[in-house]
């Protein structure tokens, strides 16, 4: 039985984020790295306010007919939170879940109101400025001050063109109706949870919270930032590949 790897990218990215990992896996697996709503070549409309279930609704058809325990789920940031939603919703389908800093911001509502407010302020600031300034706010939050301004003009333009979807992503991440107990109760497949040592406190805190709750988790920190799967793909992919290979033993 051929197994499937479904890879979910971060906000302001596309399925191409996972291209090198796809090339490393495609000889043994069916690899799916779709563009999520509003990103890459996916111009399909999305509801507002948006929920993770709305995003997942467009992905479930990719897994029609897959046997129980035949899908490996990989996700980064927004894609990581979406992966947890999918694993919680249909846990029997997934052999394993590999996530790099899933930004499940809804978990802060009851556990860390200050960090929840920080994220909400960023989201609100982005709504009150131009698209280019919104892209700059978002990128610099994750990558550090002035990072956006040092990107090539063509990259700045690409990010600016798709930044509108980020507000919907924040809605979905903040409004997910799930608790740590919900994730821990539903997800019993092996989980690899990675966190960047140079990342924002919000992402690191969520990773630690989830690592402490999930029943079958391997937690590792990586010498990179929140965008490590993009900026340090070789480093992150090596860890993902090693975990996937160990699943076959």
C-alpha positions as CSV (number, residue, x, y, z in Angstrom):
1,X,0.0,0.0,0.0
2,X,1.5,3.3,-1.1
3,X,1.5,5.9,1.6
4,X,0.8,9.6,1.1
5,X,2.6,12.6,2.5
6,X,0.4,15.8,2.6
7,X,2.5,19.0,3.2
8,X,0.9,22.2,4.3
9,X,2.8,25.5,4.0
10,X,2.8,28.7,6.1
11,X,1.0,31.9,5.6
12,X,2.3,34.1,2.8
13,X,3.9,31.1,1.1
14,X,2.9,28.3,-1.3
15,X,3.2,24.6,-1.8
16,X,6.6,25.2,-3.5
17,X,7.9,25.8,0.0
18,X,8.2,22.0,0.3
19,X,9.7,21.3,-3.1
20,X,13.0,20.0,-2.0
21,X,11.4,17.7,0.6
22,X,9.0,16.5,-2.1
23,X,11.9,15.6,-4.3
24,X,13.5,13.6,-1.5
25,X,10.3,11.6,-0.8
26,X,8.5,11.2,-4.2
27,X,10.3,7.9,-5.1
28,X,8.6,6.1,-2.1
29,X,5.5,8.2,-1.4
30,X,2.7,10.0,-3.1
31,X,3.5,13.5,-2.2
32,X,0.9,16.3,-2.1
33,X,2.0,19.9,-1.5
34,X,-1.1,22.0,-2.5
35,X,-1.3,25.8,-2.5
36,X,-3.7,26.8,0.4
37,X,-6.5,29.2,-0.2
38,X,-5.3,32.6,-1.4
39,X,-1.7,31.6,-1.9
40,X,0.4,30.5,-4.9
41,X,-1.9,29.6,-7.8
42,X,-5.0,29.0,-5.6
43,X,-7.3,32.0,-6.3
44,X,-10.4,30.2,-4.9
45,X,-12.5,32.5,-2.7
46,X,-12.6,31.9,1.1
47,X,-15.2,32.8,3.6
48,X,-14.9,35.6,6.2
49,X,-14.6,35.1,9.0
50,X,-12.6,32.0,8.1
51,X,-12.1,28.8,10.2
52,X,-9.5,26.1,9.8
53,X,-12.4,23.8,8.9
54,X,-13.0,25.9,5.8
55,X,-9.4,25.4,4.7
56,X,-9.5,21.7,5.5
57,X,-12.7,21.3,3.6
58,X,-10.7,21.9,0.4
59,X,-8.1,19.4,1.3
60,X,-10.1,16.4,2.4
61,X,-11.0,15.5,-1.2
62,X,-7.2,15.0,-1.8
63,X,-7.4,12.1,0.7
64,X,-10.6,10.4,-0.5
65,X,-10.2,6.7,-0.5
66,X,-7.0,6.7,1.5
67,X,-6.7,3.8,4.0
68,X,-6.6,4.3,7.7
69,X,-3.1,5.1,8.9
70,X,-1.8,5.7,5.4
71,X,-1.2,9.5,5.4
72,X,1.7,11.4,6.9
73,X,0.9,15.0,7.6
74,X,3.5,17.7,7.5
75,X,2.8,21.4,8.4
76,X,4.6,24.7,9.1
77,X,3.2,27.7,11.0
78,X,-0.4,28.2,9.7
79,X,0.0,24.9,7.9
80,X,1.1,23.3,11.2
81,X,-2.1,24.5,13.0
82,X,-4.1,23.3,10.0
83,X,-2.4,19.9,10.3
84,X,-3.3,19.6,14.0
85,X,-6.9,20.5,13.1
86,X,-7.0,17.8,10.5
87,X,-5.4,15.2,12.8
88,X,-7.8,16.0,15.5
89,X,-10.8,15.8,13.1
90,X,-9.9,12.5,11.5
91,X,-7.2,10.9,13.6
92,X,-7.6,7.4,12.2
93,X,-6.4,8.6,8.8
94,X,-2.9,9.7,9.8
95,X,0.1,7.6,10.4
96,X,2.1,10.5,11.8
97,X,2.1,14.3,12.2
98,X,5.2,16.4,11.7
99,X,4.9,20.1,12.5
100,X,7.2,23.1,12.7
101,X,5.9,25.7,15.2
102,X,2.1,25.3,14.6
103,X,0.7,28.7,15.5
104,X,-2.4,27.5,17.3
105,X,-3.0,31.0,18.7
106,X,-6.4,30.1,20.1
107,X,-4.6,28.2,22.9
108,X,-3.4,31.5,24.3
109,X,-6.9,32.7,25.1
110,X,-7.0,30.8,28.4
111,X,-3.3,30.1,29.0
112,X,-1.5,33.4,28.1
113,X,-3.7,36.4,27.5
114,X,-0.8,38.7,27.1
115,X,0.6,36.8,24.1
116,X,-2.9,36.4,22.7
117,X,-3.3,40.2,22.8
118,X,0.1,40.6,21.1
119,X,-1.0,38.5,18.2
120,X,-4.3,40.3,17.9
121,X,-2.6,43.6,17.9
122,X,-0.4,42.5,15.0
123,X,-3.4,41.3,13.1
124,X,-5.3,44.6,13.7
125,X,-2.3,46.7,12.7
126,X,-2.1,44.9,9.4
127,X,-5.7,45.8,8.7
128,X,-5.0,49.5,9.2
129,X,-2.1,50.0,6.8
130,X,-1.4,49.6,3.1
131,X,-0.8,46.0,1.8
132,X,2.9,46.6,1.4
133,X,3.2,47.9,5.0
134,X,1.0,44.9,6.2
135,X,3.4,42.5,4.5
136,X,6.4,44.3,6.1
137,X,4.7,44.1,9.6
138,X,4.1,40.4,9.2
139,X,7.5,39.4,7.8
140,X,9.4,41.5,10.3
141,X,7.4,40.0,13.2
142,X,8.7,36.6,12.3
143,X,12.1,37.4,10.8
144,X,13.2,40.5,12.6
145,X,13.2,44.3,11.9
146,X,14.1,45.4,8.4
147,X,14.0,41.9,7.0
148,X,11.3,42.8,4.5
149,X,13.1,45.8,3.3
150,X,16.2,43.7,2.4
151,X,14.2,41.3,0.2
152,X,14.4,41.7,-3.6
153,X,11.7,44.0,-5.0
154,X,10.1,41.1,-6.9
155,X,9.7,39.2,-3.6
156,X,8.3,42.2,-1.8
157,X,5.7,42.6,-4.6
158,X,4.7,38.9,-4.4
159,X,4.3,39.0,-0.7
160,X,2.3,42.3,-0.9
161,X,0.0,40.8,-3.5
162,X,-1.1,38.0,-1.3
163,X,-1.0,39.6,2.2
164,X,-4.8,40.0,2.3
165,X,-5.2,36.3,3.1
166,X,-3.2,36.7,6.3
167,X,-6.1,38.4,8.0
168,X,-8.3,35.4,7.3
169,X,-5.5,33.1,8.6
170,X,-5.4,35.0,11.9
171,X,-9.2,34.7,12.2
172,X,-9.0,30.9,11.7
173,X,-6.0,30.5,14.1
174,X,-7.7,32.6,16.8
175,X,-11.1,31.1,16.5
176,X,-10.4,27.4,16.4
177,X,-12.8,25.7,18.9
178,X,-10.2,23.4,20.5
179,X,-8.3,23.1,23.7
180,X,-5.0,21.4,24.6
181,X,-7.1,18.5,26.0
182,X,-8.9,18.2,22.7
183,X,-5.7,17.7,20.8
184,X,-4.2,15.3,23.4
185,X,-7.4,13.2,23.5
186,X,-7.7,12.9,19.7
187,X,-4.2,12.7,18.4
188,X,-2.5,9.4,19.3
189,X,-0.3,9.0,16.2
190,X,3.4,9.8,16.5
191,X,4.1,13.5,16.4
192,X,7.4,15.3,15.6
193,X,7.2,18.8,16.9
194,X,10.0,21.2,16.0
195,X,10.6,24.7,17.3
196,X,13.2,27.3,16.2
197,X,15.6,28.5,18.9
198,X,15.6,32.0,17.3
199,X,11.9,32.3,16.8
200,X,9.3,34.6,18.4
201,X,8.3,33.8,22.0
202,X,4.7,33.2,20.9
203,X,5.6,30.3,18.5
204,X,8.1,28.8,21.0
205,X,5.6,28.9,23.8
206,X,2.9,27.2,21.8
207,X,5.4,24.5,20.8
208,X,6.3,23.8,24.4
209,X,2.6,23.7,25.4
210,X,1.7,21.2,22.7
211,X,4.8,19.1,23.4
212,X,3.7,18.9,27.0
213,X,0.1,17.8,26.1
214,X,0.4,15.4,23.2
215,X,0.7,11.8,24.3
216,X,3.1,10.5,21.6
217,X,5.4,13.4,20.8
218,X,9.1,13.9,20.0
219,X,10.0,17.5,20.6
220,X,13.2,19.1,19.2
221,X,14.6,22.6,19.0
222,X,16.4,23.7,15.9
223,X,19.0,26.4,15.4
224,X,16.8,28.6,13.2
225,X,13.9,31.0,13.3
226,X,10.2,30.6,12.7
227,X,10.7,30.5,8.9
228,X,13.3,27.7,9.2
229,X,11.5,25.4,6.8
230,X,12.1,28.1,4.1
231,X,15.3,29.8,5.2
232,X,17.1,26.7,6.5
233,X,15.3,24.0,4.5
234,X,18.2,21.6,4.4
235,X,18.5,21.6,8.2
236,X,14.7,21.2,8.9
237,X,14.1,18.7,6.1
238,X,16.9,16.4,7.4
239,X,15.0,16.1,10.7
240,X,11.7,15.6,8.9
241,X,13.2,12.9,6.6
242,X,14.8,11.1,9.5
243,X,11.5,10.9,11.4
244,X,9.6,9.7,8.4
245,X,12.2,7.0,7.7
246,X,12.0,5.8,11.3
247,X,8.3,5.3,10.8
248,X,9.0,2.5,8.4
249,X,11.2,0.5,10.8
